[in-house]
Amino acid sequence: MLVIISAINHSNGESLFFRIILFIYFAPTIIAFFRSPIIKFKFFSVLFINLFFGWTLYGWWLAFAKAFSSREIINLKQKSQDLLTLDKYDQLNKLDNLRSKGIINEEEFEVEKNKILNL
């Protein structure tokens, strides 16, 4: 897309019009690229729909809706919160093992436990 835009002569007014039309046409793809950089499948599916079916009004709106769908992002956030919860329990378990082995005393255990639980 950038090659097409840069190949156009910049001196006439048609170039600006063509750039605006291309930007509007590929707006769903650009939105999908910036909204989900981790989920490349979503970006490529929006690009595919936008490229081949975007010339129809329904295809463009479908690509636009898919670009703004955030189901995958919510699932990723939920998984990271679950991992954080498991990580807290792992840290508490390790801290308890250190206390039971006598490496740290009861006061140090309570201080570190409060740090972990207040995160």
C-alpha beads as a LAMMPS data file, in Angstrom:
LAMMPS data file: protein, C-alpha beads

119 atoms
118 bonds

1 atom types
1 bond types

-500.0 500.0 xlo xhi
-500.0 500.0 ylo yhi
-500.0 500.0 zlo zhi

Masses

1 110.0

Atoms # bond

1 1 1 0.000 0.000 0.000
2 1 1 2.814 2.403 0.864
3 1 1 4.540 1.606 -2.420
4 1 1 1.418 2.610 -4.340
5 1 1 1.110 5.837 -2.382
6 1 1 4.773 6.769 -2.774
7 1 1 4.734 5.992 -6.498
8 1 1 2.038 8.586 -7.135
9 1 1 3.156 12.052 -8.212
10 1 1 2.887 14.405 -5.244
11 1 1 2.419 17.581 -7.232
12 1 1 -1.207 17.191 -8.327
13 1 1 -4.415 17.211 -6.272
14 1 1 -5.416 13.731 -7.409
15 1 1 -2.676 12.276 -5.238
16 1 1 -4.206 13.615 -2.036
17 1 1 -7.653 12.369 -3.046
18 1 1 -6.251 8.909 -3.826
19 1 1 -4.470 8.744 -0.459
20 1 1 -7.625 9.703 1.413
21 1 1 -9.637 7.053 -0.431
22 1 1 -6.984 4.386 0.314
23 1 1 -6.872 5.391 3.960
24 1 1 -10.648 5.120 4.300
25 1 1 -10.689 1.813 2.405
26 1 1 -7.988 0.248 4.604
27 1 1 -9.099 1.876 7.877
28 1 1 -10.336 -1.462 9.340
29 1 1 -6.969 -3.072 8.609
30 1 1 -5.076 -0.181 10.190
31 1 1 -7.321 -0.326 13.270
32 1 1 -6.839 -4.096 13.599
33 1 1 -3.077 -3.672 13.313
34 1 1 -2.894 -1.191 16.172
35 1 1 -5.535 -2.822 18.390
36 1 1 -4.126 -6.332 18.434
37 1 1 -0.411 -6.485 17.668
38 1 1 -0.144 -9.736 19.617
39 1 1 -2.922 -11.523 17.764
40 1 1 -1.681 -11.664 14.196
41 1 1 -4.450 -14.012 13.013
42 1 1 -7.035 -11.334 13.697
43 1 1 -5.027 -8.771 11.742
44 1 1 -4.639 -11.079 8.751
45 1 1 -8.310 -12.036 8.759
46 1 1 -9.316 -8.345 8.774
47 1 1 -6.781 -7.668 6.016
48 1 1 -8.179 -10.533 3.935
49 1 1 -11.790 -9.407 4.359
50 1 1 -10.856 -5.772 3.723
51 1 1 -8.731 -6.528 0.676
52 1 1 -11.093 -8.871 -1.137
53 1 1 -14.543 -7.864 0.112
54 1 1 -14.008 -4.285 1.262
55 1 1 -15.206 -2.885 -2.045
56 1 1 -18.697 -3.958 -1.038
57 1 1 -20.316 -2.016 1.744
58 1 1 -21.050 -5.202 3.694
59 1 1 -17.472 -6.439 3.409
60 1 1 -16.064 -3.124 4.622
61 1 1 -18.427 -3.033 7.620
62 1 1 -17.623 -6.665 8.427
63 1 1 -13.906 -5.879 8.417
64 1 1 -14.553 -2.776 10.519
65 1 1 -16.589 -4.756 13.082
66 1 1 -13.964 -7.507 13.247
67 1 1 -11.228 -4.917 13.757
68 1 1 -13.049 -3.562 16.816
69 1 1 -14.008 -6.928 18.281
70 1 1 -12.038 -7.495 21.466
71 1 1 -12.967 -11.001 22.514
72 1 1 -9.385 -12.234 22.064
73 1 1 -7.943 -9.306 24.013
74 1 1 -10.276 -9.998 26.933
75 1 1 -9.247 -13.658 26.932
76 1 1 -5.570 -12.675 27.003
77 1 1 -6.166 -10.307 29.927
78 1 1 -8.087 -13.000 31.806
79 1 1 -5.271 -15.502 31.273
80 1 1 -2.663 -13.031 32.515
81 1 1 -4.751 -12.337 35.660
82 1 1 -5.055 -16.079 36.286
83 1 1 -1.282 -16.441 35.920
84 1 1 -0.754 -13.561 38.342
85 1 1 -2.987 -15.280 40.894
86 1 1 -1.123 -18.564 40.480
87 1 1 2.150 -16.681 40.739
88 1 1 1.092 -15.229 44.127
89 1 1 0.341 -18.694 45.468
90 1 1 3.648 -20.013 44.176
91 1 1 5.489 -17.161 45.871
92 1 1 3.654 -17.776 49.137
93 1 1 4.438 -21.484 48.923
94 1 1 8.143 -20.768 48.360
95 1 1 8.122 -18.267 51.202
96 1 1 6.528 -20.856 53.520
97 1 1 9.194 -23.386 52.518
98 1 1 11.908 -20.874 53.415
99 1 1 10.262 -20.308 56.804
100 1 1 9.887 -24.038 57.493
101 1 1 13.566 -24.636 56.646
102 1 1 14.595 -21.877 59.032
103 1 1 16.131 -19.632 56.383
104 1 1 13.822 -16.748 57.341
105 1 1 12.128 -16.065 60.668
106 1 1 8.441 -15.447 61.383
107 1 1 8.707 -11.651 61.187
108 1 1 10.412 -11.738 57.776
109 1 1 7.779 -14.196 56.595
110 1 1 4.919 -11.873 57.602
111 1 1 6.560 -8.832 55.985
112 1 1 7.153 -10.645 52.695
113 1 1 3.689 -12.235 52.773
114 1 1 2.082 -8.814 53.136
115 1 1 4.149 -7.494 50.203
116 1 1 2.971 -10.371 47.995
117 1 1 -0.680 -10.092 48.995
118 1 1 -0.806 -6.315 48.547
119 1 1 0.370 -6.418 44.921

Bonds

1 1 1 2
2 1 2 3
3 1 3 4
4 1 4 5
5 1 5 6
6 1 6 7
7 1 7 8
8 1 8 9
9 1 9 10
10 1 10 11
11 1 11 12
12 1 12 13
13 1 13 14
14 1 14 15
15 1 15 16
16 1 16 17
17 1 17 18
18 1 18 19
19 1 19 20
20 1 20 21
21 1 21 22
22 1 22 23
23 1 23 24
24 1 24 25
25 1 25 26
26 1 26 27
27 1 27 28
28 1 28 29
29 1 29 30
30 1 30 31
31 1 31 32
32 1 32 33
33 1 33 34
34 1 34 35
35 1 35 36
36 1 36 37
37 1 37 38
38 1 38 39
39 1 39 40
40 1 40 41
41 1 41 42
42 1 42 43
43 1 43 44
44 1 44 45
45 1 45 46
46 1 46 47
47 1 47 48
48 1 48 49
49 1 49 50
50 1 50 51
51 1 51 52
52 1 52 53
53 1 53 54
54 1 54 55
55 1 55 56
56 1 56 57
57 1 57 58
58 1 58 59
59 1 59 60
60 1 60 61
61 1 61 62
62 1 62 63
63 1 63 64
64 1 64 65
65 1 65 66
66 1 66 67
67 1 67 68
68 1 68 69
69 1 69 70
70 1 70 71
71 1 71 72
72 1 72 73
73 1 73 74
74 1 74 75
75 1 75 76
76 1 76 77
77 1 77 78
78 1 78 79
79 1 79 80
80 1 80 81
81 1 81 82
82 1 82 83
83 1 83 84
84 1 84 85
85 1 85 86
86 1 86 87
87 1 87 88
88 1 88 89
89 1 89 90
90 1 90 91
91 1 91 92
92 1 92 93
93 1 93 94
94 1 94 95
95 1 95 96
96 1 96 97
97 1 97 98
98 1 98 99
99 1 99 100
100 1 100 101
101 1 101 102
102 1 102 103
103 1 103 104
104 1 104 105
105 1 105 106
106 1 106 107
107 1 107 108
108 1 108 109
109 1 109 110
110 1 110 111
111 1 111 112
112 1 112 113
113 1 113 114
114 1 114 115
115 1 115 116
116 1 116 117
117 1 117 118
118 1 118 119
